[in-house]
Amino acid sequence: MALAKRAATAEQEKANAGANRRETRFPVVSLVIGILSLLGMMVSIWMIFLYAPTDAVQGQPQRIFYFHVPLAWLGMLGFVIVAIAGTGYLVKKDERWDWAARASAESGAFFITLALITGSIWGKTIWGTWWTWDARLTTTLILWFIYIGYLMLRSYMGRTHASARAGAVLAIIGIIDVPIIYESVNWWRTLHPPAQVGVQDALPSSVVLTLMVSLATFTLLYGFLMVQLYQLQRAQTLAQRLRATIE
C-alpha cells in the first residue's frame, strides 16, 4: 500500500513538473512573438507608406488595403481556430482546447471588428457610402454577429462543460460562413473587388510584397494575442476553482 502511494505521488509530481515546464515556455514564446510582431509592424508601416506605390485610381486611400486584408484574413482564421479547438474539446474533453477556443474567439472578434471598420472607411472614400448590403460585406457582418453570439453564450453559461460543448457546436455550425465569405465575390455580383493576389499582372510586385509582409506581421500579432488570452483563460479557470474551494 505504501509503495503504491509513493508511486502515485511520484507520478503526480512528474505531471506537475511537466506542467510547470510547459508554463515556463509560454513567457518565452510570448516574448519572441511579441518582438517579431513589433519589428514586423515597423517594417510594414514603412513599406505601406513609403515603399508601396500610390494607386493611380484610388490614390492614398488605397493604402487601407494593407490593413484591411490582413484584418479580414485573421477574422476568418480566428473562427476557423475556434471551430477546430471546439472539435478538439468535443473529442478529447480536455479543457485546454476550450481555453484555445475562447482565446481565438476574443482575438478573432477584435480583428473582424477592425476589418469592418477599415472596410467602411475605405468604402466611403471609393463608393461614397459607409455601408452597402454587398454580399461580401453582409456575410462578414454575419460572421461578426456569430462571434458576438459565441462570446455572449460563453459568458452567460460560465466555465462549465455544458458551456464549452454549446460553444463548440455553435462554432462548428458557424464555420460554414467562412467559405461563403471567401467565395461571395465569385458567387454573386458585388461591389467588393475579387481576389487579385495570385492573378498574373493584377498587382505590381511591390504591392504584393507589401501585402505579404503585412499579412505575416498581423498573423504574428494574432499569435501573440492568442498566447496572452490563452494564459488569461487558464488563470481565470484556476481562480474560479480556487474560489469555489474556499467557499
Disulfide bonds with the S-S distance in Angstrom:
none
